[in-house]
Amino acid sequence: MGVTVQNDLRRGPAKKRRWAPVSGEMPPAAAAMVRRVLHRDDQVLVLDKPAGLPVHAGPKGGATLDDLLPWLAFGKGRPPGLAHRLDRDTSGCLVLGRTKPALARLGELFAKGAVTKTYLALVQDAPGLADGRVDLPLAKRSAVRGWWMEPCAEGQAAVTDIRVLARADGVALVEARPRTGRTHQIRVHLKALGSPLLGDRIYGGGEARRLMLHARAIEIPWLAGVTIQAVAPLPDDFAEQLRRYGLGTAVS
Protein backbone atom coordinates (compact mmCIF):
# COMPACT_ATOMS: atom_id res chain seq x y z
CA MET A 1 0.00 0.00 0.00
CA GLY A 2 1.37 3.43 -0.94
CA VAL A 3 1.89 6.28 1.48
CA THR A 4 -0.29 9.34 0.95
CA VAL A 5 0.90 12.80 1.96
CA GLN A 6 -0.98 16.10 2.02
CA ASN A 7 0.24 19.65 2.57
CA ASP A 8 3.88 18.73 2.19
CA LEU A 9 6.37 20.71 0.15
CA ARG A 10 8.22 20.55 -3.14
CA ARG A 11 11.07 22.69 -4.37
CA GLY A 12 10.11 25.18 -7.08
CA PRO A 13 12.46 26.64 -9.69
CA ALA A 14 15.98 26.97 -8.32
CA LYS A 15 16.14 30.70 -9.01
CA LYS A 16 13.13 31.44 -6.82
CA ARG A 17 13.98 28.96 -4.04
CA ARG A 18 10.29 28.54 -3.27
CA TRP A 19 8.42 25.49 -2.15
CA ALA A 20 5.03 24.40 -3.38
CA PRO A 21 2.60 21.92 -1.80
CA VAL A 22 2.80 18.27 -2.77
CA SER A 23 0.03 15.78 -2.19
CA GLY A 24 -1.10 12.36 -3.24
CA GLU A 25 0.75 9.07 -3.12
CA MET A 26 4.35 9.33 -2.05
CA PRO A 27 6.87 8.20 -4.71
CA PRO A 28 8.52 4.84 -3.93
CA ALA A 29 11.94 6.45 -3.46
CA ALA A 30 10.54 8.89 -0.90
CA ALA A 31 8.64 6.13 0.92
CA ALA A 32 11.86 4.12 1.08
CA MET A 33 13.67 7.11 2.60
CA VAL A 34 10.96 7.53 5.24
CA ARG A 35 11.71 3.96 6.31
CA ARG A 36 15.38 4.95 6.67
CA VAL A 37 14.73 7.61 9.32
CA LEU A 38 16.97 6.86 12.31
CA HIS A 39 15.93 9.78 14.51
CA ARG A 40 13.22 12.40 14.32
CA ASP A 41 12.20 15.07 16.78
CA ASP A 42 10.77 18.55 16.34
CA GLN A 43 14.13 20.02 15.29
CA VAL A 44 16.45 17.31 13.99
CA LEU A 45 16.20 14.48 11.50
CA VAL A 46 18.82 11.75 11.00
CA LEU A 47 18.63 9.55 7.92
CA ASP A 48 20.41 6.36 6.93
CA LYS A 49 21.53 7.48 3.46
CA PRO A 50 22.01 4.62 1.01
CA ALA A 51 25.22 4.36 -1.00
CA GLY A 52 24.87 5.60 -4.56
CA LEU A 53 22.50 8.46 -3.78
CA PRO A 54 24.08 11.93 -4.04
CA VAL A 55 22.76 14.60 -1.69
CA HIS A 56 22.81 17.29 -4.38
CA ALA A 57 22.53 17.40 -8.17
CA GLY A 58 25.75 16.97 -10.10
CA PRO A 59 26.79 17.63 -13.71
CA LYS A 60 25.58 14.19 -14.77
CA GLY A 61 22.09 14.70 -13.37
CA GLY A 62 20.06 11.85 -11.89
CA ALA A 63 18.10 11.34 -8.69
CA THR A 64 19.30 13.05 -5.51
CA LEU A 65 18.36 13.17 -1.86
CA ASP A 66 17.48 16.81 -2.38
CA ASP A 67 14.60 15.68 -4.61
CA LEU A 68 13.12 13.66 -1.75
CA LEU A 69 13.32 16.26 1.03
CA PRO A 70 9.89 17.79 0.34
CA TRP A 71 8.35 14.44 1.30
CA LEU A 72 10.29 14.44 4.57
CA ALA A 73 8.86 17.65 6.03
CA PHE A 74 6.54 15.61 8.30
CA GLY A 75 4.12 18.49 8.74
CA LYS A 76 6.66 21.30 8.96
CA GLY A 77 6.28 24.43 6.86
CA ARG A 78 9.52 23.75 5.00
CA PRO A 79 11.60 20.71 4.07
CA PRO A 80 14.57 19.78 6.26
CA GLY A 81 17.99 21.15 5.33
CA LEU A 82 21.32 19.34 5.25
CA ALA A 83 23.59 20.04 8.23
CA HIS A 84 26.57 18.32 6.54
CA ARG A 85 27.25 16.07 3.56
CA LEU A 86 28.17 12.53 2.72
CA ASP A 87 29.84 11.47 -0.52
CA ARG A 88 27.62 9.80 -3.07
CA ASP A 89 28.97 6.32 -2.39
CA THR A 90 29.17 6.71 1.40
CA SER A 91 26.27 5.19 3.33
CA GLY A 92 24.96 5.91 6.79
CA CYS A 93 24.08 8.70 9.22
CA LEU A 94 23.16 12.02 7.64
CA VAL A 95 21.89 14.89 9.81
CA LEU A 96 19.29 17.47 8.76
CA GLY A 97 17.74 20.43 10.54
CA ARG A 98 13.95 20.71 10.48
CA THR A 99 13.83 24.44 11.30
CA LYS A 100 16.07 27.38 10.46
CA PRO A 101 17.24 27.82 14.08
CA ALA A 102 17.99 24.09 14.35
CA LEU A 103 19.93 24.13 11.09
CA ALA A 104 21.94 27.14 12.25
CA ARG A 105 22.78 25.46 15.57
CA LEU A 106 23.76 22.24 13.81
CA GLY A 107 26.03 24.24 11.53
CA GLU A 108 27.77 25.74 14.55
CA LEU A 109 28.19 22.36 16.23
CA PHE A 110 29.66 20.75 13.13
CA ALA A 111 31.93 23.74 12.49
CA LYS A 112 33.50 23.61 15.96
CA GLY A 113 33.86 19.82 15.96
CA ALA A 114 31.34 19.19 18.72
CA VAL A 115 29.54 16.43 16.79
CA THR A 116 31.04 12.96 17.19
CA LYS A 117 31.03 11.08 13.87
CA THR A 118 32.04 7.43 13.71
CA TYR A 119 32.76 5.75 10.37
CA LEU A 120 33.62 2.21 9.39
CA ALA A 121 36.10 1.81 6.54
CA LEU A 122 37.35 -1.34 4.84
CA VAL A 123 40.86 -0.63 3.61
CA GLN A 124 43.97 -2.23 2.23
CA ASP A 125 46.18 -3.27 5.12
CA ALA A 126 49.65 -1.74 5.40
CA PRO A 127 52.52 -1.64 7.94
CA GLY A 128 51.80 2.02 8.63
CA LEU A 129 48.20 1.39 9.63
CA ALA A 130 47.85 1.52 13.41
CA ASP A 131 45.71 3.05 16.13
CA GLY A 132 46.37 6.74 16.52
CA ARG A 133 45.66 10.23 15.24
CA VAL A 134 46.30 11.49 11.72
CA ASP A 135 47.00 15.23 11.77
CA LEU A 136 47.55 16.11 8.12
CA PRO A 137 46.36 19.36 6.45
CA LEU A 138 44.52 18.99 3.16
CA ALA A 139 44.13 21.17 0.07
CA LYS A 140 42.44 20.93 -3.31
CA ARG A 141 44.47 18.93 -5.79
CA SER A 142 43.31 20.91 -8.81
CA ALA A 143 41.16 23.88 -9.68
CA VAL A 144 39.35 21.83 -12.31
CA ARG A 145 38.19 19.12 -9.90
CA GLY A 146 38.02 21.04 -6.68
CA TRP A 147 36.70 18.10 -4.67
CA TRP A 148 39.91 16.09 -5.21
CA MET A 149 42.12 16.58 -2.17
CA GLU A 150 45.76 15.98 -1.26
CA PRO A 151 48.02 16.47 1.79
CA CYS A 152 49.47 19.97 1.84
CA ALA A 153 51.36 21.75 4.62
CA GLU A 154 49.65 25.02 3.67
CA GLY A 155 46.20 23.41 3.48
CA GLN A 156 43.31 23.40 5.94
CA ALA A 157 43.76 21.60 9.24
CA ALA A 158 42.44 18.03 9.12
CA VAL A 159 42.47 15.54 12.00
CA THR A 160 41.18 11.96 12.08
CA ASP A 161 41.38 9.43 14.90
CA ILE A 162 41.97 5.87 13.68
CA ARG A 163 41.33 2.54 15.40
CA VAL A 164 42.00 -0.80 13.69
CA LEU A 165 39.17 -3.18 14.57
CA ALA A 166 40.25 -6.29 12.65
CA ARG A 167 42.69 -7.55 10.02
CA ALA A 168 42.53 -10.45 7.56
CA ASP A 169 43.82 -11.44 4.13
CA GLY A 170 45.46 -8.12 3.30
CA VAL A 171 42.58 -5.89 4.36
CA ALA A 172 41.65 -4.13 7.59
CA LEU A 173 38.44 -2.87 9.11
CA VAL A 174 39.01 0.58 10.57
CA GLU A 175 36.97 2.85 12.81
CA ALA A 176 37.58 6.47 11.84
CA ARG A 177 36.46 9.51 13.79
CA PRO A 178 37.09 12.77 11.91
CA ARG A 179 37.63 15.71 14.25
CA THR A 180 37.39 18.15 11.34
CA GLY A 181 35.14 18.06 8.28
CA ARG A 182 37.26 18.39 5.15
CA THR A 183 36.20 16.98 1.80
CA HIS A 184 37.30 13.33 1.42
CA GLN A 185 39.19 13.64 4.71
CA ILE A 186 39.00 10.01 5.83
CA ARG A 187 39.79 8.75 2.34
CA VAL A 188 42.89 10.92 1.93
CA HIS A 189 44.16 10.32 5.47
CA LEU A 190 43.93 6.55 5.11
CA LYS A 191 45.56 6.76 1.69
CA ALA A 192 48.42 8.68 3.32
CA LEU A 193 48.91 5.75 5.71
CA GLY A 194 49.22 3.40 2.74
CA SER A 195 45.70 2.04 3.30
CA PRO A 196 43.26 3.42 0.72
CA LEU A 197 39.64 2.37 1.01
CA LEU A 198 38.44 -0.55 -1.05
CA GLY A 199 36.36 0.67 -3.96
CA ASP A 200 37.92 4.14 -3.97
CA ARG A 201 38.27 5.00 -7.64
CA ILE A 202 39.78 8.41 -6.94
CA TYR A 203 42.47 7.59 -4.41
CA GLY A 204 43.43 4.13 -5.63
CA GLY A 205 41.74 1.59 -3.39
CA GLY A 206 41.35 -2.13 -4.02
CA GLU A 207 38.49 -3.82 -5.79
CA ALA A 208 34.95 -3.48 -4.43
CA ARG A 209 31.53 -2.75 -5.88
CA ARG A 210 31.46 0.66 -4.22
CA LEU A 211 33.37 2.82 -1.77
CA MET A 212 33.63 0.84 1.47
CA LEU A 213 32.85 3.73 3.82
CA HIS A 214 29.87 3.75 6.17
CA ALA A 215 28.85 6.54 8.55
CA ARG A 216 28.04 4.18 11.38
CA ALA A 217 27.04 6.48 14.24
CA ILE A 218 26.62 10.09 15.26
CA GLU A 219 26.27 11.93 18.56
CA ILE A 220 25.06 15.52 18.72
CA PRO A 221 25.19 17.53 21.97
CA TRP A 222 21.85 19.27 21.87
CA LEU A 223 19.92 21.60 24.14
CA ALA A 224 19.49 21.23 27.90
CA GLY A 225 22.09 18.50 28.18
CA VAL A 226 20.33 16.22 25.69
CA THR A 227 22.51 14.18 23.33
CA ILE A 228 20.99 13.03 20.05
CA GLN A 229 22.36 9.61 19.10
CA ALA A 230 21.82 7.51 16.01
CA VAL A 231 23.34 4.31 14.65
CA ALA A 232 23.00 3.21 11.03
CA PRO A 233 22.82 -0.56 10.48
CA LEU A 234 25.53 -2.12 8.38
CA PRO A 235 24.41 -2.21 4.72
CA ASP A 236 24.11 -5.63 3.10
CA ASP A 237 26.87 -4.94 0.57
CA PHE A 238 29.27 -3.82 3.30
CA ALA A 239 28.48 -6.89 5.41
CA GLU A 240 28.96 -9.12 2.37
CA GLN A 241 32.39 -7.61 1.75
CA LEU A 242 33.36 -8.23 5.37
CA ARG A 243 32.30 -11.88 5.09
CA ARG A 244 34.33 -12.22 1.92
CA TYR A 245 37.47 -11.47 3.92
CA GLY A 246 36.48 -13.46 7.00
CA LEU A 247 35.56 -10.37 8.99
CA GLY A 248 31.85 -11.06 9.25
CA THR A 249 31.89 -11.03 13.06
CA ALA A 250 34.06 -7.91 13.41
CA VAL A 251 31.02 -5.60 13.74
CA SER A 252 28.39 -6.27 16.36
N, C-alpha and C positions, 0 to 999 in steps of 0.2 A: 504494500500500500504506500502511495506517495505521501510526502509531507506537504501540507498546504500552509502558506504564509500569507498574511495580510498586513498592510501598512508597514512593510519593510522598505528598504531603500536600495536604489541602484544608482551607480555613478552616471552622470550625464556627460556631455562633451567635455574633454579634458580642459579646454580653454576656460570654461565657465566654472569648473569644479563644483557643480551642483549635484544634488542627489534627488532622484525621483522615486515615487513609491513603486514597489513591486508587489505583486500578489499572484495568487494561483499556486499551482503545484511546484514545489521546489525542484530545481534541476538535480539529476542524480549526483553530479559532482558536489553540489552544495550539501545535499543530504548526507553524503559520505563524510564531508568535512565536519558537519554537526556531530556525527558519531565519534569524531576524533578530538572532541573538546576534552581537555584534561582538567581544566579548572575554569570556573566561571563565577564571578561575583558581580556586584553592581559597578565595579570600576575596571576590573582586569579580566582578561581572557587569555588562556594558555591553550594552544593547539598542538597536536602531534602532526607536524607537517610531513607528508610523505615525500620520499626521495623522488626526484624527477619533476617536481612542481616548482617553478620559479615564483618568487613572491611578487615580482614586478614584470611588466612586459619588456622584452628584449628586442634586438633588431630582427630576429627570426620570427617574431610573433608567437602565436600559440596560447594555450590556456595558462592562466596565472592565478595565484591565490587572490590577488587584488580583485579579480573578476567575481570571486565568491563572497567577498566581505559584506556586500549588501544583504546577503541572506543570513549573516551572522550578527545582525544588530540586536536580535532578541528583544525587540520592543523599544530600543533606544531610538532617539531622534536622528542618529547618525551612525554609520558603520564604524566598527572598531578600526583603530589605526595601529600600524606596526611600531613597536617600541625598539626593535632591532631587526636584523636580517639573518637568514640562513642561506647558504649557497643552494643553488638549484638541486644538486644531488645529495645534499645533506638532509637527513631525516631528523625528526624529533621536536623537542620543546621550542615553541615560538610564542613570544609574549606580545600581546596587543593591549592597548588602552581603550576602554569603552567610552570615556569622556575626555574632553580636552584637558581638564586639570589632571586626570589620571595619566594621560599620555605625557604631559609635561613632567610630572613627577617621575615617571618611569625613565624618561630621557635623562633626567638628572642622576638617577640611581645607576643607570648603565654607564653614563659618562664618568662618574667618579669611582667605578669599579665596585660598587656595593652589592651588585647582583652576583651570586655564585652560580656559575655555569659549569656543568660537568658533561664532558663528551667521552664517548668511546670511539677509539680509532684502531683499525686493524692495519698494521704496518709491516714493512719488511724489517726483519730483525737485523741488528748491527751491533758491533762491539761498543759503539759510543752511546747506545741506548740504555739509559739507567734512570732510576728515580732521581728527581731533582728539579731545578728551576732553569728554564731557558730564558735568558735576558738578552734579547737580540733585536735591535731596532730594525724596522722594515721601511722600505720605500717602493714606489712604483717602478717597475722594471722598464716600462716604455710609455711614452705619451700616447701611442696609438692604442694600446690595450692597457688602460690605466688600472685595471683590476688585477693584472699580473704583478706580483710582489717579489722582492728579493731582499736579503740582508744588506743593510747599509748603515755605516756608523753615523751618518748625518740624517738618518730617517727618523720616523716617529717611534717613541718608546713602545716596546712590545714584550710582554712577559707571560710565560705559560708554565704552569706547574705540571710535571709529568710523573706518572706512576705506572710502572710495568705490572700488569695484572697476571699475565701468563705468556709463556713462550712455547712454540712447537713448530718443527719442520720449516725453519727459516722465516717464520712470521712471529709477530708479537701483538698481543692485545694491550692497548695502552689506555689509561684514564688521563685525560687532559683537562686542566682547568685554566682557561685563559683569564689573566688578571687585567688585561686590556682588550680592546675590541677592534683590532686591525683586520683589514681584508685578508682572508686566507691565512690568518695568523698561525693556527694550529698546523696547517698543511706545510707552510714554509719552515716553521720551527722544527717539525719532525724531519723534514727533508734535510735541514742543516745538521741534524744528528746522524744522517746517513740512513734514515728510516722513513722514506716517503710512504704515504698511505696507499694501500692497494686500490686500484681503480682510478688513481689520480692521473688524468691524461695531460695535465698542465705541468706538474712537477715531477713526473717520471716514476709513478708507483707501479707495482706489479699488477698482474692480471686480475681483474674482477669485473663483474657486470656493471658496477657503478662505484662511485666514491664510497669507501668504507668508513664513513664518519657519521656518527649518530649523537645528536644532542640529547643525552640520556636524562638529565635532571636539571632543575633550576630552583633557586631559592631567592625570594625577593623580600627584603625587609620592608614591611609596609607600615601603615599607620598604627599608632597606639600599641606598639610592640608586637603586632601581628606579622608573622612570616608566611608568605604565600609559597607553597611548595608544590611541585609537580614532577612526575616521573613518566617518561615516555617508554612504553614497552618496546622490547627489541624487535625490529622488523623481521619478517620471515626471511628475506634475502640476506640480512646480516647474520641471523642465527644459522642459516644454511652454510654460509661461508665459514663461520666458526667451527661447525661440525666437520667441514671438509678438512680442516687442519687439526682436528682432534681437540678443539677448544670449546666444545659444546657445553661443558659444565663450568666454564670460567665466569659466566655471568649469572647471578641468581635472579 
